[in-house]
Amino acid sequence: MNEHAVEPTGTGRPPTEVELILRALLYRLRQGCTWRALSIFAPHTTIYTRWKEWCLAGIWEKVFAMLACNPKGKLWAIDASCVKVHKHGFGGVGGLEYQCIRKTKGGWNTKIHALGDSRGRPIKLLLGAGNRHDVLSAPDLVEGQTGRHILADKAYDSDEFRRLLDELGLKACIPPKANRKTPASYHKGYYRHRHHVENLFQRLKEYRGISSRYEKLAERFLAFVSLAAITLWL
């Protein structure tokens, strides 16, 4: 983070302290307020400019990946949760599909897909359109993982996904759908631990900036989700 801080030049207005900008960003994450409301910390244009620079540099994803490199336990879980899009979240370049916004029965939504460890801490986070089926993003969540049990609900009960887990050296703990002619078995005792990933989403959505999407750009919203995930590791 320090390498992206602005060094004083000796002329003009002194740069805003990084700590003050971080406090402002955490305030916006918690309150879901407008950028202009952050003027109580520093000029809101300065805060947004620095936020934009850090997002383009991938700072939040890098910090999150560093903290999540040592997950615990053998029982990991995947799930997805919808986030309603505020009217201020529309208008991003590339259109709604490109910005992971689609209409569902509950309105315009974005989905957060997550892989969590046995303590309910996020390991990997992805965004998807609100009407995209959960299992379509599952391969990206488990990519690069091995030697774990993956707990998931019936939405992830597909032959293709089960084969992928087997190829990766992962064990599926997924209850079969009711229409299965030959339902696969699963460990009901392990499956009881799936609530950890639901607890993960509950903690993420305690932040108003996550429970509703105010960001026009998917990459900026994912950056805020990553910032929220960082706080769960600290």
Backbone as JSON, one array per atom type, in Angstrom:
{
  "sequence": "MNEHAVEPTGTGRPPTEVELILRALLYRLRQGCTWRALSIFAPHTTIYTRWKEWCLAGIWEKVFAMLACNPKGKLWAIDASCVKVHKHGFGGVGGLEYQCIRKTKGGWNTKIHALGDSRGRPIKLLLGAGNRHDVLSAPDLVEGQTGRHILADKAYDSDEFRRLLDELGLKACIPPKANRKTPASYHKGYYRHRHHVENLFQRLKEYRGISSRYEKLAERFLAFVSLAAITLWL",
  "N": [[0.83, -1.2, 0.0], [2.02, 1.2, 0.72], [3.66, 1.84, -1.41], [1.98, 3.0, -3.18], [1.31, 5.34, -2.07], [1.23, 8.91, -1.96], [4.03, 10.92, -2.28], [5.18, 13.8, -0.51], [5.83, 16.9, -2.17], [6.75, 19.3, -1.4], [5.56, 21.61, -2.2], [2.36, 23.23, -2.62], [-0.81, 21.79, -1.56], [-0.59, 19.58, 1.21], [-0.36, 15.98, 0.91], [-3.16, 13.76, 1.45], [-3.35, 11.69, 4.3], [-2.74, 8.18, 4.17], [-3.94, 6.51, 6.05], [-6.19, 7.97, 6.81], [-7.67, 7.98, 4.47], [-8.21, 5.24, 4.25], [-9.82, 4.9, 6.5], [-12.02, 6.39, 5.67], [-12.88, 4.87, 3.47], [-13.6, 2.47, 4.73], [-15.68, 3.45, 6.23], [-17.52, 4.11, 4.22], [-17.95, 1.57, 3.22], [-19.21, 0.38, 5.42], [-21.49, 2.05, 5.82], [-22.62, 2.47, 3.31], [-22.81, 4.89, 2.01], [-22.87, 7.94, -0.04], [-20.15, 9.04, -2.15], [-19.64, 11.74, -1.8], [-20.41, 12.18, 0.8], [-18.22, 11.47, 2.24], [-16.68, 13.62, 2.68], [-16.33, 14.48, 5.24], [-14.05, 13.34, 6.12], [-11.96, 13.86, 4.29], [-11.27, 15.69, 1.23], [-13.73, 14.54, -0.98], [-13.23, 13.94, -3.62], [-10.52, 13.42, -3.65], [-10.4, 11.1, -2.1], [-11.89, 9.31, -3.68], [-10.34, 9.28, -6.01], [-7.93, 8.13, -5.1], [-8.93, 5.66, -4.27], [-9.76, 4.64, -6.75], [-7.26, 4.43, -8.03], [-6.03, 2.47, -6.43], [-7.74, 0.33, -6.89], [-7.32, -0.14, -9.65], [-4.72, -0.97, -9.5], [-5.04, -3.37, -8.32], [-4.91, -3.74, -5.56], [-6.62, -4.53, -3.4], [-7.46, -7.13, -4.02], [-5.0, -8.4, -4.0], [-4.14, -8.13, -1.32], [-6.2, -9.52, -0.05], [-5.84, -12.1, -1.15], [-3.35, -12.69, -0.07], [-3.9, -12.82, 2.69], [-5.7, -14.93, 2.71], [-4.26, -17.18, 2.14], [-3.71, -19.22, 3.85], [-5.84, -21.14, 4.68], [-8.08, -22.9, 6.95], [-8.82, -26.27, 8.07], [-10.56, -29.19, 6.7], [-13.05, -29.27, 5.68], [-14.56, -27.51, 3.42], [-16.73, -25.03, 1.99], [-18.99, -24.03, -0.62], [-21.0, -21.43, -2.02], [-23.61, -19.16, -3.1], [-24.85, -15.79, -3.18], [-27.41, -13.42, -3.63], [-27.35, -9.93, -4.47], [-29.06, -6.98, -4.25], [-29.33, -4.46, -6.73], [-28.78, -1.08, -6.43], [-30.3, 1.94, -7.7], [-28.27, 3.69, -8.33], [-26.32, 2.02, -9.13], [-26.48, 1.39, -11.77], [-25.63, 1.87, -15.27], [-23.0, 1.4, -15.94], [-20.12, 1.03, -18.09], [-20.23, -1.01, -21.03], [-22.57, -2.39, -20.62], [-25.34, -4.16, -18.97], [-25.0, -6.98, -18.68], [-22.23, -7.29, -18.91], [-21.44, -5.97, -16.64], [-22.26, -7.66, -14.68], [-25.0, -7.66, -13.93], [-28.27, -8.64, -13.8], [-31.77, -9.28, -14.38], [-33.93, -10.8, -12.01], [-36.49, -12.78, -10.36], [-36.67, -11.36, -8.07], [-35.96, -8.81, -8.76], [-33.42, -6.52, -10.03], [-30.25, -7.91, -9.88], [-27.0, -8.8, -8.56], [-24.75, -11.51, -8.24], [-22.83, -12.86, -5.59], [-20.3, -15.13, -5.45], [-18.82, -17.59, -3.41], [-16.08, -19.26, -1.84], [-15.49, -20.86, 1.13], [-13.58, -21.46, 4.16], [-13.26, -23.91, 6.86], [-13.76, -22.36, 9.05], [-15.45, -20.44, 8.26], [-14.36, -18.36, 6.8], [-13.58, -16.33, 3.98], [-12.13, -17.7, 1.02], [-11.99, -17.58, -1.72], [-13.5, -15.29, -3.97], [-16.05, -14.38, -6.23], [-17.84, -12.63, -8.83], [-21.08, -12.68, -10.38], [-23.75, -12.61, -12.8], [-27.11, -11.89, -11.72], [-29.02, -13.76, -12.58], [-27.63, -15.99, -13.27], [-26.86, -19.43, -13.11], [-25.86, -21.05, -10.11], [-24.03, -23.23, -10.21], [-22.52, -22.85, -12.48], [-20.47, -21.11, -11.94], [-19.04, -22.5, -10.13], [-16.77, -24.2, -10.9], [-14.67, -22.3, -11.19], [-14.39, -21.44, -8.59], [-13.32, -23.63, -7.2], [-11.02, -24.17, -8.51], [-7.61, -25.08, -8.61], [-7.56, -26.08, -6.05], [-7.24, -28.82, -3.71], [-7.51, -32.02, -2.0], [-9.57, -31.61, -0.12], [-12.88, -31.66, 1.4], [-15.73, -30.66, -0.32], [-18.43, -28.84, 0.48], [-21.74, -28.35, -0.48], [-24.95, -27.08, -1.59], [-28.01, -28.47, -3.05], [-28.15, -27.19, -5.49], [-25.73, -27.43, -6.71], [-25.54, -29.98, -7.56], [-24.5, -31.66, -10.01], [-23.52, -33.87, -12.65], [-21.27, -33.21, -14.14], [-19.9, -31.32, -12.53], [-19.35, -32.87, -10.31], [-17.59, -34.72, -11.43], [-15.47, -33.02, -12.05], [-14.63, -32.25, -9.47], [-13.69, -34.71, -8.59], [-11.55, -35.1, -10.34], [-9.85, -33.08, -9.49], [-9.06, -33.96, -7.08], [-10.73, -33.56, -4.96], [-13.38, -34.09, -2.61], [-16.78, -34.59, -2.97], [-19.46, -33.31, -1.12], [-22.45, -33.25, -1.41], [-25.88, -32.99, -1.36], [-28.17, -35.05, -3.2], [-30.33, -34.12, -5.95], [-33.95, -34.26, -5.97], [-34.97, -35.5, -8.21], [-33.18, -37.36, -9.07], [-32.31, -40.46, -10.48], [-30.45, -42.34, -9.71], [-29.34, -41.54, -6.95], [-26.49, -39.88, -5.54], [-24.48, -40.69, -2.71], [-23.87, -38.92, 0.39], [-22.05, -37.37, 3.09], [-23.8, -36.85, 5.85], [-23.17, -35.83, 8.33], [-20.89, -34.25, 7.85], [-22.09, -32.44, 6.15], [-23.6, -30.84, 7.77], [-21.95, -28.83, 8.52], [-22.06, -26.94, 6.58], [-23.23, -24.57, 7.13], [-21.34, -22.71, 7.75], [-20.49, -21.3, 5.48], [-22.78, -19.93, 4.89], [-22.91, -18.33, 7.12], [-20.72, -16.8, 6.55], [-21.6, -15.19, 4.38], [-23.55, -13.8, 5.75], [-22.02, -12.24, 7.49], [-20.57, -10.71, 5.66], [-22.64, -9.22, 4.54], [-23.37, -7.6, 6.57], [-22.21, -5.24, 6.16], [-23.36, -2.36, 4.69], [-22.6, -1.48, 2.24], [-22.22, -3.79, 0.87], [-24.52, -5.35, 1.16], [-26.28, -4.08, -0.47], [-25.81, -3.13, -3.84], [-24.02, -0.41, -4.88], [-22.18, 0.36, -6.69], [-21.27, 1.16, -10.01], [-19.51, -0.24, -11.67], [-18.51, -3.59, -12.04], [-15.99, -4.51, -11.27], [-15.23, -2.63, -9.37], [-17.14, -3.01, -7.42], [-16.53, -5.64, -6.69], [-14.06, -5.13, -5.61], [-14.77, -3.75, -3.27], [-16.11, -5.85, -2.01], [-13.93, -7.53, -1.62], [-12.48, -5.93, 0.15], [-14.2, -5.99, 2.34], [-13.97, -8.73, 2.87], [-11.34, -8.86, 3.65], [-11.44, -7.63, 6.15], [-12.66, -9.65, 7.59], [-10.67, -11.46, 7.95], [-8.85, -10.2, 9.55]],
  "CA": [[0.0, 0.0, 0.0], [2.87, 2.38, 0.82], [4.24, 2.19, -2.7], [0.98, 3.78, -3.91], [1.09, 6.59, -1.36], [1.78, 10.08, -2.64], [5.11, 11.55, -1.53], [5.09, 15.26, -0.55], [6.78, 17.54, -3.07], [7.22, 20.54, -0.78], [4.72, 22.72, -2.64], [0.95, 22.91, -2.73], [-1.49, 21.19, -0.41], [0.02, 18.3, 1.58], [-1.21, 14.84, 0.55], [-3.99, 13.18, 2.5], [-2.75, 10.5, 4.87], [-3.33, 6.92, 3.73], [-4.8, 6.0, 7.12], [-7.44, 8.72, 6.77], [-8.41, 7.48, 3.31], [-8.69, 3.91, 4.6], [-10.95, 5.09, 7.42], [-13.15, 6.85, 4.87], [-13.36, 3.74, 2.67], [-14.28, 1.56, 5.64], [-16.95, 4.12, 6.58], [-18.44, 3.94, 3.1], [-18.29, 0.15, 3.2], [-20.15, 0.11, 6.5], [-22.71, 2.84, 5.74], [-23.2, 2.5, 1.97], [-23.13, 6.29, 1.72], [-22.32, 8.48, -1.27], [-18.77, 9.49, -2.05], [-19.62, 13.12, -1.31], [-20.56, 12.15, 2.26], [-16.91, 11.21, 2.84], [-15.98, 14.9, 2.85], [-16.04, 14.67, 6.66], [-12.7, 12.81, 6.34], [-11.03, 14.54, 3.39], [-12.0, 15.96, -0.02], [-14.24, 13.27, -1.5], [-12.59, 13.66, -4.9], [-9.22, 12.81, -3.33], [-10.65, 9.73, -1.63], [-12.31, 8.49, -4.82], [-9.2, 9.13, -6.92], [-7.02, 7.16, -4.51], [-9.64, 4.37, -4.35], [-9.69, 4.2, -8.14], [-5.88, 4.01, -8.3], [-5.78, 1.21, -5.74], [-8.5, -0.71, -7.59], [-6.63, -0.44, -10.9], [-3.49, -1.68, -9.14], [-5.4, -4.67, -7.76], [-4.44, -3.79, -4.19], [-7.52, -5.25, -2.49], [-7.41, -8.56, -4.36], [-3.69, -8.91, -3.58], [-4.14, -8.24, 0.13], [-7.12, -10.6, 0.29], [-5.19, -13.36, -1.5], [-2.26, -12.92, 0.88], [-4.48, -13.23, 3.96], [-6.45, -16.19, 2.55], [-3.37, -18.23, 1.64], [-3.54, -20.27, 4.86], [-7.15, -21.5, 5.22], [-8.07, -23.98, 7.93], [-9.79, -27.35, 8.02], [-10.75, -30.01, 5.51], [-14.43, -29.11, 5.21], [-14.78, -26.21, 2.82], [-18.07, -24.93, 1.41], [-19.24, -23.02, -1.65], [-22.38, -20.98, -2.11], [-23.78, -17.87, -3.78], [-25.86, -14.95, -2.58], [-27.8, -12.3, -4.49], [-27.27, -8.57, -3.93], [-29.89, -6.07, -5.03], [-28.6, -3.34, -7.32], [-29.39, 0.24, -6.24], [-30.41, 2.69, -8.96], [-26.98, 4.32, -8.62], [-25.41, 1.0, -9.63], [-26.68, 1.18, -13.21], [-24.96, 2.82, -16.16], [-21.6, 1.06, -16.17], [-19.77, 0.8, -19.49], [-20.29, -2.4, -21.45], [-23.91, -2.94, -20.48], [-25.69, -4.85, -17.73], [-24.41, -8.32, -18.63], [-20.8, -7.12, -18.68], [-21.27, -5.51, -15.26], [-22.81, -8.69, -13.78], [-26.32, -7.24, -13.45], [-29.38, -9.19, -14.58], [-33.03, -9.26, -13.65], [-34.47, -12.05, -11.49], [-37.82, -12.59, -9.8], [-36.58, -10.37, -6.99], [-35.49, -7.53, -9.27], [-32.08, -6.5, -10.61], [-29.34, -8.46, -8.88], [-25.66, -9.33, -8.81], [-24.47, -12.62, -7.33], [-21.49, -13.07, -5.04], [-19.98, -16.55, -5.28], [-17.75, -17.66, -2.42], [-15.53, -20.49, -1.27], [-15.09, -20.55, 2.49], [-12.92, -22.54, 4.87], [-14.05, -24.52, 7.93], [-14.06, -21.34, 10.04], [-16.34, -19.46, 7.66], [-13.62, -17.22, 6.25], [-13.54, -16.43, 2.52], [-10.89, -18.1, 0.36], [-12.08, -17.04, -3.07], [-14.74, -14.56, -4.22], [-16.32, -14.06, -7.63], [-19.13, -12.01, -9.13], [-21.8, -13.2, -11.53], [-25.06, -11.99, -13.01], [-28.1, -12.39, -10.78], [-29.8, -14.88, -13.1], [-26.72, -17.07, -13.68], [-26.96, -20.55, -12.2], [-24.73, -21.13, -9.18], [-23.05, -24.27, -10.56], [-21.69, -22.41, -13.6], [-19.29, -20.43, -11.39], [-18.38, -23.4, -9.16], [-15.42, -24.63, -11.3], [-13.7, -21.24, -10.92], [-14.18, -21.35, -7.15], [-12.52, -24.74, -6.67], [-9.81, -24.32, -9.32], [-6.36, -25.0, -7.88], [-7.69, -26.66, -4.71], [-7.19, -30.28, -3.65], [-7.41, -32.6, -0.67], [-10.61, -31.11, 0.79], [-14.28, -31.97, 1.13], [-16.46, -29.48, -0.75], [-19.83, -28.89, 0.88], [-22.57, -27.47, -1.32], [-26.35, -27.48, -1.58], [-28.47, -29.24, -4.21], [-27.96, -26.44, -6.74], [-24.44, -27.82, -7.3], [-25.59, -31.41, -7.86], [-24.44, -31.97, -11.44], [-22.52, -34.9, -12.93], [-20.06, -32.56, -14.64], [-19.19, -30.72, -11.41], [-18.84, -33.97, -9.48], [-16.41, -35.26, -12.12], [-14.39, -32.05, -11.89], [-14.12, -32.37, -8.11], [-12.92, -35.96, -8.52], [-10.29, -34.89, -11.07], [-9.01, -32.18, -8.71], [-8.71, -34.58, -5.8], [-11.65, -33.05, -3.96], [-14.49, -34.99, -2.34], [-18.06, -33.87, -2.97], [-20.46, -33.56, -0.08], [-23.56, -32.52, -2.01], [-27.1, -33.81, -1.37], [-28.69, -35.2, -4.57], [-31.65, -33.57, -6.26], [-35.04, -35.21, -5.78], [-35.28, -36.2, -9.46], [-32.09, -38.27, -9.4], [-32.69, -41.88, -10.52], [-29.44, -43.01, -8.89], [-28.77, -40.45, -6.14], [-25.19, -40.09, -4.93], [-24.47, -40.6, -1.25], [-23.08, -37.83, 0.94], [-21.87, -37.47, 4.53], [-24.73, -35.91, 6.47], [-22.48, -35.18, 9.44], [-20.08, -33.19, 7.27], [-22.95, -31.45, 5.5], [-24.1, -29.92, 8.81], [-21.01, -27.72, 8.65], [-22.22, -26.01, 5.46], [-23.73, -23.29, 7.63], [-20.24, -21.76, 7.87], [-20.45, -20.41, 4.32], [-23.93, -19.03, 5.03], [-22.49, -17.33, 8.12], [-19.8, -15.91, 5.84], [-22.39, -14.18, 3.65], [-24.23, -12.96, 6.74], [-21.05, -11.26, 7.98], [-20.28, -9.78, 4.57], [-23.77, -8.34, 4.29], [-23.53, -6.63, 7.64], [-21.78, -3.99, 5.54], [-24.42, -1.88, 3.8], [-22.02, -1.36, 0.91], [-22.25, -5.11, 0.26], [-25.9, -5.86, 1.14], [-26.83, -3.47, -1.68], [-24.73, -2.7, -4.73], [-24.08, 0.99, -5.3], [-21.11, 0.6, -7.66], [-21.63, 0.94, -11.41], [-18.59, -1.19, -12.27], [-18.41, -4.85, -11.32], [-14.65, -4.63, -10.67], [-15.18, -1.78, -8.18], [-17.95, -3.67, -6.39], [-15.74, -6.77, -6.22], [-13.01, -4.57, -4.75], [-15.38, -3.52, -1.97], [-16.34, -7.18, -1.42], [-12.61, -7.98, -1.17], [-12.15, -5.15, 1.34], [-14.99, -6.57, 3.43], [-13.39, -10.04, 3.18], [-10.08, -8.6, 4.38], [-11.77, -7.37, 7.56], [-13.02, -10.91, 8.23], [-9.43, -12.17, 8.23], [-8.0, -9.45, 10.48]],
  "C": [[0.87, 1.25, 0.0], [3.43, 2.81, -0.52], [3.28, 3.01, -3.55], [0.64, 5.06, -3.19], [1.79, 7.73, -2.1], [2.82, 10.73, -1.76], [4.97, 13.08, -1.63], [6.18, 15.86, -1.42], [7.33, 18.85, -2.51], [6.44, 21.76, -1.21], [3.27, 22.27, -2.7], [0.4, 22.28, -1.46], [-0.83, 19.86, -0.06], [-0.92, 17.14, 1.26], [-2.0, 14.33, 1.74], [-3.36, 11.88, 3.0], [-3.5, 9.25, 4.42], [-4.3, 6.38, 4.78], [-6.17, 6.69, 7.1], [-8.3, 8.24, 5.6], [-8.98, 6.09, 3.59], [-9.88, 3.99, 5.55], [-12.19, 5.52, 6.65], [-13.74, 5.71, 4.04], [-14.1, 2.72, 3.53], [-15.63, 2.14, 6.09], [-17.96, 3.94, 5.45], [-18.87, 2.48, 2.97], [-19.36, -0.16, 4.24], [-21.5, 0.79, 6.26], [-23.38, 2.79, 4.37], [-23.55, 3.91, 1.53], [-22.55, 6.72, 0.37], [-20.87, 8.89, -1.06], [-18.68, 10.89, -1.45], [-19.74, 13.17, 0.21], [-19.23, 11.92, 2.97], [-16.09, 12.49, 3.03], [-15.7, 15.2, 4.31], [-14.63, 14.17, 7.0], [-11.65, 13.61, 5.56], [-11.84, 14.9, 2.14], [-12.44, 14.66, -0.69], [-13.62, 12.92, -2.85], [-11.22, 13.0, -4.7], [-9.4, 11.36, -2.93], [-11.01, 8.83, -2.8], [-11.14, 8.26, -5.77], [-8.22, 8.07, -6.4], [-7.63, 5.76, -4.55], [-9.55, 3.8, -5.76], [-8.29, 3.7, -8.48], [-5.59, 2.66, -7.67], [-6.53, 0.06, -6.4], [-7.8, -1.12, -8.88], [-5.33, -1.21, -10.65], [-3.77, -3.05, -8.55], [-4.99, -4.85, -6.31], [-5.31, -4.69, -3.32], [-7.49, -6.75, -2.76], [-6.09, -9.17, -3.89], [-3.64, -9.1, -2.06], [-5.03, -9.4, 0.57], [-6.48, -11.96, 0.01], [-4.06, -13.71, -0.52], [-2.8, -13.42, 2.22], [-5.14, -14.61, 3.88], [-5.57, -17.35, 2.1], [-3.19, -19.37, 2.63], [-4.89, -20.63, 5.48], [-7.07, -22.73, 6.11], [-9.11, -25.05, 7.61], [-9.85, -28.07, 6.68], [-12.15, -29.87, 4.92], [-14.64, -27.69, 4.72], [-16.15, -26.19, 2.13], [-18.13, -23.83, 0.36], [-20.72, -22.66, -1.64], [-22.41, -19.66, -2.85], [-24.91, -17.11, -3.11], [-26.13, -13.74, -3.47], [-27.71, -10.97, -3.73], [-28.11, -7.67, -4.83], [-29.07, -4.87, -5.5], [-29.4, -2.05, -7.11], [-29.43, 0.97, -7.58], [-29.1, 3.37, -9.32], [-25.98, 3.32, -9.19], [-25.55, 0.72, -11.11], [-25.88, 2.21, -14.01], [-23.5, 2.53, -16.4], [-21.34, 0.76, -17.63], [-19.84, -0.7, -19.8], [-21.65, -3.05, -21.31], [-24.1, -3.77, -19.22], [-25.01, -6.21, -17.6], [-22.93, -8.23, -18.29], [-20.52, -6.71, -17.23], [-21.93, -6.44, -14.24], [-24.12, -8.26, -13.13], [-27.37, -7.85, -14.37], [-30.62, -9.24, -13.71], [-33.47, -10.67, -13.25], [-35.89, -11.78, -10.98], [-37.82, -11.52, -8.71], [-36.1, -9.01, -7.44], [-34.1, -7.65, -9.87], [-31.06, -6.89, -9.54], [-27.96, -8.76, -9.46], [-25.43, -10.46, -7.82], [-23.02, -12.6, -6.88], [-21.32, -14.57, -4.84], [-18.77, -16.66, -4.36], [-17.36, -19.1, -2.11], [-15.01, -20.14, 0.11], [-14.45, -21.74, 3.19], [-13.8, -23.01, 6.03], [-14.37, -23.54, 9.05], [-14.96, -20.24, 9.48], [-15.65, -18.22, 7.17], [-13.47, -17.4, 4.74], [-12.15, -16.81, 2.0], [-10.86, -17.55, -1.06], [-13.46, -16.41, -3.25], [-14.86, -14.22, -5.69], [-17.65, -13.34, -7.73], [-19.75, -12.68, -10.34], [-23.12, -12.47, -11.66], [-26.09, -12.66, -12.1], [-28.87, -13.6, -11.25], [-28.93, -16.05, -13.55], [-26.75, -18.18, -12.64], [-25.69, -20.7, -11.38], [-23.63, -22.08, -9.66], [-22.12, -23.84, -11.69], [-20.42, -21.7, -13.12], [-18.49, -21.33, -10.44], [-16.99, -23.85, -9.61], [-14.35, -23.58, -11.01], [-13.4, -21.11, -9.43], [-13.22, -22.41, -6.63], [-11.23, -24.95, -7.46], [-8.55, -24.15, -8.46], [-6.4, -25.58, -6.48], [-7.62, -28.18, -4.79], [-7.17, -30.73, -2.2], [-8.43, -32.12, 0.33], [-11.96, -31.75, 0.45], [-14.97, -30.66, 0.77], [-17.93, -29.66, -0.41], [-20.61, -27.89, 0.04], [-24.0, -27.97, -1.29], [-26.73, -28.14, -2.9], [-28.28, -28.51, -5.53], [-26.68, -26.87, -7.46], [-24.39, -29.31, -7.64], [-25.68, -31.63, -9.37], [-23.32, -32.98, -11.66], [-21.19, -34.27, -13.34], [-19.24, -31.97, -13.49], [-18.62, -31.8, -10.5], [-17.59, -34.58, -10.12], [-15.22, -34.32, -11.96], [-13.78, -32.15, -10.49], [-13.25, -33.61, -7.96], [-11.57, -35.8, -9.2], [-9.32, -34.02, -10.27], [-8.56, -32.79, -7.38], [-9.54, -34.05, -4.65], [-12.82, -34.03, -3.81], [-15.78, -34.19, -2.22], [-18.92, -34.3, -1.79], [-21.68, -32.72, -0.45], [-24.8, -33.41, -1.99], [-27.67, -33.89, -2.79], [-30.05, -34.52, -4.73], [-32.71, -34.66, -6.18], [-35.32, -36.04, -7.03], [-34.17, -37.14, -9.91], [-32.6, -39.72, -9.39], [-31.72, -42.72, -9.69], [-28.73, -41.96, -8.05], [-27.43, -40.84, -5.52], [-25.3, -39.95, -3.41], [-23.63, -39.4, -0.81], [-23.05, -37.96, 2.46], [-22.73, -36.42, 5.23], [-24.09, -35.17, 7.65], [-21.61, -34.03, 8.96], [-20.96, -32.05, 6.75], [-23.5, -30.44, 6.52], [-23.18, -28.7, 8.97], [-21.14, -26.71, 7.5], [-22.71, -24.64, 5.91], [-22.61, -22.25, 7.73], [-20.19, -20.8, 6.68], [-21.65, -19.46, 4.34], [-23.64, -17.95, 6.07], [-21.54, -16.31, 7.49], [-20.56, -14.82, 5.1], [-23.11, -13.26, 4.63], [-23.28, -11.88, 7.25], [-20.68, -10.25, 6.9], [-21.39, -8.76, 4.42], [-24.13, -7.47, 5.49], [-23.06, -5.24, 7.18], [-22.85, -3.55, 4.53], [-23.91, -1.69, 2.37], [-21.95, -2.68, 0.17], [-23.68, -5.64, 0.15], [-26.69, -5.25, 0.0], [-25.66, -3.02, -2.54], [-24.97, -1.28, -5.21], [-23.07, 1.3, -6.4], [-21.57, 0.29, -9.08], [-20.79, -0.18, -12.03], [-18.44, -2.43, -11.4], [-17.06, -4.97, -10.61], [-14.53, -3.78, -9.41], [-16.02, -2.4, -7.05], [-17.21, -4.87, -5.82], [-14.6, -6.3, -5.32], [-13.55, -4.28, -3.36], [-15.67, -4.84, -1.25], [-15.02, -7.73, -0.88], [-12.18, -7.23, 0.09], [-12.92, -5.68, 2.55], [-14.41, -7.93, 3.85], [-12.09, -9.89, 3.96], [-10.38, -8.38, 5.86], [-12.14, -8.65, 8.3], [-11.79, -11.74, 8.59], [-8.57, -11.49, 9.29], [-8.47, -9.61, 11.93]]
}
